[in-house]
Amino acid sequence: QVHLVESGGGLVQAGGSLRLSCAASRSIFSFNVMNWYRQSPGKQRELVATLQGASINYADFVKGRFTISRDNAKNTVDLQMNSLKPEDTAVYYCNAIASIASGFYGAYWGQGTQVTVSS
């Protein structure tokens, strides 16, 4: 069983910051791709940031404000969120993709952590 657990969500005023962490039951380095997604009620789940090897990508709506990183000592993938806006309010999910065998892969999800940004 692979388990992902998100933490760090909470309530913050617009312009404030939060740091989310994703802890895994196995080495973060065993995953090919690590992602942060978010979802608000009535909206599609959307990709926020991706960490793949040494490559990092961000959605346009968070560029310059959010930073995804790997913490080797804690075996976590973190999302530093600065200059938060009310529209950032959502449940944030950690997602991991790992190869299982040639031509196959598995995708894993955490339970999500709530981020609420007040105006």
Beta strands, then each sheet from edge to edge (+ up, - down):
strand 1: 4-7
strand 2: 10-13
strand 3: 18-24
strand 4: 33-39
strand 5: 46-52
strand 6: 55-58
strand 7: 66-71
strand 8: 76-81
strand 9: 90-101
strand 10: 104-109
strand 11: 113-118
sheet 1: 1+ 3- 8+ 7-
sheet 2: 2+ 11+ 9- 4+ 5- 6+
sheet 3: 2+ 11+ 9- 10+
end
